[in-house]
Amino acid sequence: MRCPWPALRLAKAMRALPPGATARLLADDPAAPREVAALAAEHGWQVHDDGTGELLVNG
């Protein structure tokens, strides 16, 4: 999927998770880390990007 879809789906998943939960996002769109980081900053989530295309987001 191309951005912004990974970020939008992540936002939906994070709303369904309890506070403090972690979501794992696999994305191969080069824009995904930027989009997810911006979304996380808006919501106060923490993002860990290990550079493999897997992003861990803590809410």
MMTF fields as JSON, N, C-alpha, C and O atoms, coordinates in Angstrom:
{
  "mmtfVersion": "1.0.0",
  "mmtfProducer": "UNKNOWN",
  "numBonds": 235,
  "numAtoms": 236,
  "numGroups": 59,
  "numChains": 1,
  "numModels": 1,
  "chainsPerModel": [1],
  "groupsPerChain": [59],
  "chainIdList": ["A"],
  "bondAtomList": [4, 2, 8, 6, 12, 10, 16, 14, 20, 18, 24, 22, 28, 26, 32, 30, 36, 34, 40, 38, 44, 42, 48, 46, 52, 50, 56, 54, 60, 58, 64, 62, 68, 66, 72, 70, 76, 74, 80, 78, 84, 82, 88, 86, 92, 90, 96, 94, 100, 98, 104, 102, 108, 106, 112, 110, 116, 114, 120, 118, 124, 122, 128, 126, 132, 130, 136, 134, 140, 138, 144, 142, 148, 146, 152, 150, 156, 154, 160, 158, 164, 162, 168, 166, 172, 170, 176, 174, 180, 178, 184, 182, 188, 186, 192, 190, 196, 194, 200, 198, 204, 202, 208, 206, 212, 210, 216, 214, 220, 218, 224, 222, 228, 226, 232, 230],
  "bondOrderList": [1, 1, 1, 1, 1, 1, 1, 1, 1, 1, 1, 1, 1, 1, 1, 1, 1, 1, 1, 1, 1, 1, 1, 1, 1, 1, 1, 1, 1, 1, 1, 1, 1, 1, 1, 1, 1, 1, 1, 1, 1, 1, 1, 1, 1, 1, 1, 1, 1, 1, 1, 1, 1, 1, 1, 1, 1, 1],
  "groupList": [{"groupName": "MET", "atomNameList": ["N", "CA", "C", "O"], "elementList": ["N", "C", "C", "O"], "formalChargeList": [0, 0, 0, 0], "bondAtomList": [1, 0, 2, 1, 3, 2], "bondOrderList": [1, 1, 2], "singleLetterCode": "M", "chemCompType": "L-PEPTIDE LINKING"}, {"groupName": "ARG", "atomNameList": ["N", "CA", "C", "O"], "elementList": ["N", "C", "C", "O"], "formalChargeList": [0, 0, 0, 0], "bondAtomList": [1, 0, 2, 1, 3, 2], "bondOrderList": [1, 1, 2], "singleLetterCode": "R", "chemCompType": "L-PEPTIDE LINKING"}, {"groupName": "CYS", "atomNameList": ["N", "CA", "C", "O"], "elementList": ["N", "C", "C", "O"], "formalChargeList": [0, 0, 0, 0], "bondAtomList": [1, 0, 2, 1, 3, 2], "bondOrderList": [1, 1, 2], "singleLetterCode": "C", "chemCompType": "L-PEPTIDE LINKING"}, {"groupName": "PRO", "atomNameList": ["N", "CA", "C", "O"], "elementList": ["N", "C", "C", "O"], "formalChargeList": [0, 0, 0, 0], "bondAtomList": [1, 0, 2, 1, 3, 2], "bondOrderList": [1, 1, 2], "singleLetterCode": "P", "chemCompType": "L-PEPTIDE LINKING"}, {"groupName": "TRP", "atomNameList": ["N", "CA", "C", "O"], "elementList": ["N", "C", "C", "O"], "formalChargeList": [0, 0, 0, 0], "bondAtomList": [1, 0, 2, 1, 3, 2], "bondOrderList": [1, 1, 2], "singleLetterCode": "W", "chemCompType": "L-PEPTIDE LINKING"}, {"groupName": "ALA", "atomNameList": ["N", "CA", "C", "O"], "elementList": ["N", "C", "C", "O"], "formalChargeList": [0, 0, 0, 0], "bondAtomList": [1, 0, 2, 1, 3, 2], "bondOrderList": [1, 1, 2], "singleLetterCode": "A", "chemCompType": "L-PEPTIDE LINKING"}, {"groupName": "LEU", "atomNameList": ["N", "CA", "C", "O"], "elementList": ["N", "C", "C", "O"], "formalChargeList": [0, 0, 0, 0], "bondAtomList": [1, 0, 2, 1, 3, 2], "bondOrderList": [1, 1, 2], "singleLetterCode": "L", "chemCompType": "L-PEPTIDE LINKING"}, {"groupName": "LYS", "atomNameList": ["N", "CA", "C", "O"], "elementList": ["N", "C", "C", "O"], "formalChargeList": [0, 0, 0, 0], "bondAtomList": [1, 0, 2, 1, 3, 2], "bondOrderList": [1, 1, 2], "singleLetterCode": "K", "chemCompType": "L-PEPTIDE LINKING"}, {"groupName": "GLY", "atomNameList": ["N", "CA", "C", "O"], "elementList": ["N", "C", "C", "O"], "formalChargeList": [0, 0, 0, 0], "bondAtomList": [1, 0, 2, 1, 3, 2], "bondOrderList": [1, 1, 2], "singleLetterCode": "G", "chemCompType": "PEPTIDE LINKING"}, {"groupName": "THR", "atomNameList": ["N", "CA", "C", "O"], "elementList": ["N", "C", "C", "O"], "formalChargeList": [0, 0, 0, 0], "bondAtomList": [1, 0, 2, 1, 3, 2], "bondOrderList": [1, 1, 2], "singleLetterCode": "T", "chemCompType": "L-PEPTIDE LINKING"}, {"groupName": "ASP", "atomNameList": ["N", "CA", "C", "O"], "elementList": ["N", "C", "C", "O"], "formalChargeList": [0, 0, 0, 0], "bondAtomList": [1, 0, 2, 1, 3, 2], "bondOrderList": [1, 1, 2], "singleLetterCode": "D", "chemCompType": "L-PEPTIDE LINKING"}, {"groupName": "GLU", "atomNameList": ["N", "CA", "C", "O"], "elementList": ["N", "C", "C", "O"], "formalChargeList": [0, 0, 0, 0], "bondAtomList": [1, 0, 2, 1, 3, 2], "bondOrderList": [1, 1, 2], "singleLetterCode": "E", "chemCompType": "L-PEPTIDE LINKING"}, {"groupName": "VAL", "atomNameList": ["N", "CA", "C", "O"], "elementList": ["N", "C", "C", "O"], "formalChargeList": [0, 0, 0, 0], "bondAtomList": [1, 0, 2, 1, 3, 2], "bondOrderList": [1, 1, 2], "singleLetterCode": "V", "chemCompType": "L-PEPTIDE LINKING"}, {"groupName": "HIS", "atomNameList": ["N", "CA", "C", "O"], "elementList": ["N", "C", "C", "O"], "formalChargeList": [0, 0, 0, 0], "bondAtomList": [1, 0, 2, 1, 3, 2], "bondOrderList": [1, 1, 2], "singleLetterCode": "H", "chemCompType": "L-PEPTIDE LINKING"}, {"groupName": "GLN", "atomNameList": ["N", "CA", "C", "O"], "elementList": ["N", "C", "C", "O"], "formalChargeList": [0, 0, 0, 0], "bondAtomList": [1, 0, 2, 1, 3, 2], "bondOrderList": [1, 1, 2], "singleLetterCode": "Q", "chemCompType": "L-PEPTIDE LINKING"}, {"groupName": "ASN", "atomNameList": ["N", "CA", "C", "O"], "elementList": ["N", "C", "C", "O"], "formalChargeList": [0, 0, 0, 0], "bondAtomList": [1, 0, 2, 1, 3, 2], "bondOrderList": [1, 1, 2], "singleLetterCode": "N", "chemCompType": "L-PEPTIDE LINKING"}],
  "groupTypeList": [0, 1, 2, 3, 4, 3, 5, 6, 1, 6, 5, 7, 5, 0, 1, 5, 6, 3, 3, 8, 5, 9, 5, 1, 6, 6, 5, 10, 10, 3, 5, 5, 3, 1, 11, 12, 5, 5, 6, 5, 5, 11, 13, 8, 4, 14, 12, 13, 10, 10, 8, 9, 8, 11, 6, 6, 12, 15, 8],
  "groupIdList": [1, 2, 3, 4, 5, 6, 7, 8, 9, 10, 11, 12, 13, 14, 15, 16, 17, 18, 19, 20, 21, 22, 23, 24, 25, 26, 27, 28, 29, 30, 31, 32, 33, 34, 35, 36, 37, 38, 39, 40, 41, 42, 43, 44, 45, 46, 47, 48, 49, 50, 51, 52, 53, 54, 55, 56, 57, 58, 59],
  "secStructList": [7, 7, 6, 6, 2, 2, 2, 2, 2, 2, 2, 2, 2, 2, 2, 2, 1, 7, 6, 6, 7, 3, 3, 3, 3, 3, 7, 7, 7, 6, 6, 2, 2, 2, 2, 2, 2, 2, 2, 2, 2, 2, 2, 6, 7, 3, 3, 3, 3, 7, 1, 1, 1, 3, 3, 3, 3, 3, 7],
  "xCoordList": [0.825, 0.0, 0.868, 1.94, 0.407, 1.09, 0.542, -0.619, 1.393, 0.962, -0.09, -0.004, -1.042, -1.149, -1.836, -2.102, -2.13, -2.89, -2.246, -2.964, -0.935, -0.376, -0.607, -0.926, -0.447, -0.652, -2.119, -2.423, -3.02, -4.447, -4.855, -5.615, -4.357, -4.677, -4.05, -4.641, -2.861, -2.231, -3.082, -3.296, -3.566, -4.393, -5.631, -6.011, -6.26, -7.44, -7.08, -7.809, -5.968, -5.537, -5.212, -5.564, -4.545, -4.168, -5.397, -5.391, -6.451, -7.687, -8.326, -8.984, -8.133, -8.74, -7.923, -8.432, -6.682, -5.807, -5.931, -6.265, -5.662, -5.674, -4.48, -3.472, -4.578, -3.456, -2.186, -2.23, -1.069, 0.212, 0.542, 1.643, -0.391, -0.157, 0.793, 1.0, 1.361, 2.282, 1.689, 1.154, 1.789, 1.367, 2.598, 3.543, 2.59, 3.69, 3.167, 2.151, 3.876, 3.489, 4.609, 5.757, 4.269, 5.214, 4.854, 3.73, 5.803, 5.529, 6.752, 7.882, 6.514, 7.635, 7.619, 8.479, 6.65, 6.618, 7.665, 7.614, 8.603, 9.647, 9.101, 9.786, 7.885, 7.3, 6.663, 6.36, 6.453, 5.743, 6.402, 5.697, 7.712, 8.291, 8.037, 7.769, 8.117, 7.84, 6.378, 6.078, 5.485, 4.052, 3.687, 2.941, 4.209, 3.917, 4.513, 3.875, 5.72, 6.341, 5.507, 5.337, 4.984, 4.148, 2.854, 2.422, 2.245, 1.01, 1.28, 0.498, 2.374, 2.726, 2.963, 2.546, 3.619, 3.874, 2.563, 2.447, 1.585, 0.281, -0.433, -1.149, -0.228, -0.962, -0.143, -0.665, 1.121, 1.965, 2.437, 2.789, 2.448, 2.925, 4.428, 4.996, 5.062, 6.491, 6.679, 5.993, 7.621, 7.877, 9.314, 10.241, 9.485, 10.822, 10.938, 10.169, 11.896, 12.146, 13.516, 14.535, 13.542, 14.83, 15.452, 16.491, 14.815, 15.37, 15.071, 15.565, 14.272, 13.957, 12.591, 12.185, 11.89, 10.523, 9.485, 8.285, 9.946, 9.055, 9.105, 10.172, 7.949, 7.831, 7.045, 5.978, 7.555, 6.842, 6.333, 7.1, 5.04, 4.422, 3.785, 2.928, 4.219, 3.681, 2.722, 3.049, 1.52, 0.517, 0.279, -0.554],
  "yCoordList": [-1.182, 0.0, 1.243, 1.272, 2.226, 3.513, 4.408, 4.295, 5.293, 6.261, 7.162, 7.507, 7.526, 7.509, 6.269, 6.232, 5.257, 4.105, 3.386, 3.058, 3.123, 2.467, 3.282, 2.719, 4.587, 5.439, 5.45, 5.432, 5.478, 5.476, 4.153, 4.141, 3.065, 1.765, 1.63, 1.035, 2.182, 2.168, 2.946, 2.48, 4.117, 4.928, 4.148, 4.184, 3.447, 2.656, 1.534, 1.287, 0.86, -0.232, 0.287, -0.345, 1.43, 1.983, 2.369, 2.238, 2.843, 3.184, 1.945, 2.032, 0.798, -0.444, -1.105, -1.985, -0.697, -1.303, -0.578, 0.606, -1.286, -0.605, 0.337, 0.141, 1.354, 2.278, 1.522, 0.584, 1.939, 1.323, 0.118, -0.424, -0.311, -1.471, -1.106, 0.07, -2.124, -1.939, -2.532, -3.641, -1.785, -2.272, -2.427, -1.645, -3.425, -3.65, -3.377, -3.931, -2.518, -2.146, -2.544, -2.137, -3.334, -3.689, -2.861, -2.932, -2.08, -1.201, -1.124, -1.009, -1.189, -1.076, 0.232, 0.456, 1.096, 2.418, 3.284, 3.427, 3.859, 4.68, 5.869, 6.387, 6.304, 7.437, 7.008, 7.864, 5.724, 5.249, 5.687, 6.184, 5.533, 5.969, 7.448, 7.803, 8.291, 9.725, 9.951, 10.689, 9.317, 9.478, 8.961, 9.612, 7.803, 7.22, 8.075, 8.268, 8.584, 9.45, 10.699, 11.126, 11.289, 12.49, 12.155, 12.904, 11.043, 10.615, 10.342, 10.746, 9.662, 9.341, 10.611, 10.693, 11.584, 12.848, 13.544, 14.134, 13.473, 14.088, 13.424, 14.082, 12.11, 11.347, 11.002, 10.387, 11.381, 11.081, 9.636, 9.136, 8.961, 7.579, 7.582, 8.555, 6.486, 6.315, 5.332, 4.313, 5.649, 4.795, 4.303, 5.076, 3.024, 2.434, 1.919, 1.054, 2.45, 2.049, 1.391, 2.056, 0.09, -0.611, -0.634, -1.26, 0.048, 0.15, -1.039, -1.098, -1.987, -3.173, -3.083, -4.006, -1.998, -1.88, -2.215, -2.105, -2.626, -2.917, -1.758, -1.391, -1.197, -0.103, -0.603, -1.194, -0.376, -0.7, 0.608, 1.555, 0.665, 1.884, 1.583, 0.708, 2.321, 2.183, 3.333, 4.5, 2.977, 3.992, 4.297, 5.146],
  "zCoordList": [0.0, 0.0, 0.0, 0.604, -0.659, -0.684, 0.422, 0.813, 0.914, 1.914, 1.292, 0.114, 2.051, 3.51, 4.084, 5.285, 3.271, 3.767, 4.955, 5.9, 4.963, 6.156, 7.432, 8.479, 7.345, 8.527, 8.948, 10.14, 7.983, 8.315, 8.967, 9.935, 8.442, 9.041, 10.432, 11.333, 10.594, 11.911, 12.91, 14.029, 12.525, 13.418, 13.844, 15.014, 12.914, 13.235, 14.205, 15.166, 13.962, 14.84, 16.236, 17.232, 16.313, 17.617, 18.429, 19.653, 17.768, 18.487, 19.106, 20.143, 18.472, 18.948, 20.066, 20.759, 20.245, 21.253, 22.587, 22.626, 23.675, 24.982, 25.099, 24.419, 25.949, 26.144, 26.536, 27.332, 25.973, 26.276, 25.419, 25.514, 24.584, 23.725, 22.587, 22.285, 21.968, 20.852, 19.589, 19.599, 18.503, 17.189, 16.318, 16.425, 15.461, 14.524, 13.121, 12.7, 12.412, 11.056, 10.11, 10.284, 9.117, 8.065, 6.846, 6.349, 6.365, 5.228, 4.323, 4.797, 3.016, 2.084, 1.305, 0.454, 1.586, 0.963, 1.664, 2.885, 0.933, 1.566, 2.358, 3.24, 2.058, 2.78, 4.1, 4.932, 4.314, 5.509, 6.814, 7.692, 6.99, 8.274, 8.582, 9.729, 7.585, 7.789, 8.167, 9.106, 7.437, 7.697, 9.09, 9.822, 9.448, 10.75, 11.868, 12.903, 11.672, 12.686, 12.911, 14.052, 11.85, 11.985, 12.721, 13.597, 12.371, 13.044, 14.518, 15.379, 14.81, 16.19, 17.003, 18.158, 16.418, 17.122, 17.485, 18.559, 16.596, 16.865, 18.043, 18.798, 18.189, 19.198, 20.431, 21.361, 20.458, 21.605, 21.656, 22.724, 20.51, 20.442, 20.222, 19.724, 20.6, 20.363, 19.214, 19.138, 18.318, 17.159, 17.209, 17.451, 16.98, 16.837, 15.41, 14.988, 14.675, 13.289, 13.245, 13.435, 12.996, 12.97, 11.571, 11.363, 10.613, 9.265, 8.368, 7.242, 8.844, 8.043, 7.378, 6.671, 7.592, 7.089, 8.146, 7.898, 9.333, 10.426, 11.421, 11.912, 11.705, 12.67, 13.87, 13.709, 15.058, 16.285, 16.861, 17.037, 17.155, 17.643, 19.002, 19.123, 20.008, 21.364, 21.631, 21.416, 22.109, 22.34, 23.768, 24.088]
}
